[in-house]
Amino acid sequence: MGANEVFNPNIKGEEKESLSHIKRVPGTKPTFTLSEIKKAIPPHCFERSLLRSFSYVVYDLLISSLLGYIAITYFHLLPSHLAYIAWPIYWILQGCILTGLWVVAHECGHHAFSDYQWIDDTVGLILHSALFVPYFSWKYSHRRHHSNIGCLDRDEVFVPKPKSQIPWYSMHLNNPPGRALSLAVKLLLGWPLYLTFNASGRPYDRFACHYDPYSPIYSDRERLHIYISDLGIFAATFVLYRVAITQGLAFVMSIYGVPLIFVNGFLVTITYLQHTHPSLPHYDSTEWEWLRGALVTVDRDYGILNKVFHNIADTHVAHHLVATIPHYHAMEATIAIKPILGEYYQFDSTPFYKALWREAGECLYVEPDEKGVFWFRNEF
C-alpha cells in the first residue's frame, strides 16, 4: 500500500461505490515549491543513459519478436480448440509488450530517453509510427497537456465537463449496461477518435485533428513536423499493405492488428485512470496554477504490468512534476518526493479493471464546491 491510499481496501460493496468516504486532495495552494521537490530527488535520477534506454527497446523488441515467431510457426499446428485459446493469450501478451514500447516512445517525446534530442525524436518517430501514432503531432499536444494539466479551460485530454455540458443521453447511460457500453466504446475507439476528431480533448474554435498540419492544435513552426508524422504513418501503412498482399489480411490482423487494439485499450485505460479519480480537483483559469495542476493525477498499481509498462502508471505523479526523469529512475524519485508532497500525493491500489468500472460510474462531470475548484460528481 502506498502513502495516502485514497480508497480503504476494507470497504466493500455499495459502500465502496459511494463518494462520501473518499479523502480528497487538498484544493488549496501547496506550501512547497517545484524547486523543493527537485532538491528532494537524488541527482542521479535526472541522468539519462542512452545505453540503458536502448536496452529496454531491445528487450521489448526481442520479446515481441519471440511472441510473433511462436504464433506464426506453431499456432497453425495446434488443434482448433487449443488455437482458440492460444490466439487470445498471444494478443494480450503482445499487446502488453507493445504498450511498453509505446511508453518508451512517449519518453522520447519528453526528451527522457537520452541526452540527444535527435536520437530521441528518431527512436520515438520509428516506434510510434510502427504503432500508428503520429509521433510529433502527439508529442506537441501532449506537451501542452503537461503545461496545462488540471485546467478545465486549457488542458488537452480527458477534460471533464460541467453538468450543464453533459450530453442529454448521459443520464440514460448511468447504469451497469450503459456503463459497460461507454467503457467498450472508450477502450476500443477512444484513442483513434482522440487523434482524429479530438474526442475528449479541449474545445477549439474549429476542427482539430492530430493528422492535420494546419490544425489549431499546432503553431506555424510545428507544422513541418506534423507532415513528418503523417509520413511515418503512411510508411507504416505501406508496410502493412505489402505484408497483407503477400500474407493476407487475416495474417496481418492476427499478428499485428488485434494486439494493436489491446495497445490502444491499455493506453486509454492508463491515461484515463491517471487523471480521473473522485479525490482529484480540477481548476478553472481563475484558480489554476501549474504546480496545483501538476498534482491533479494519481498513481495506480497494475501489479506485474507495472514493470511491463515501464512504471508509467505507478510513478505518474513524479512524471508530471519532472517529465525528463527516465522511467528507470522514476520509482526512486517517487519515493523521494512523497514526504514533500504529503497529502497532495495520491495512490490507489484498486485493481485497474475495478477502478475503470468505478470511475466510469462516479466521475461523470465536475461541479465547483468553491470558486474555481471543481470536483467529480455522478448524480443526475
Disulfide bonds with the S-S distance in Angstrom:
none
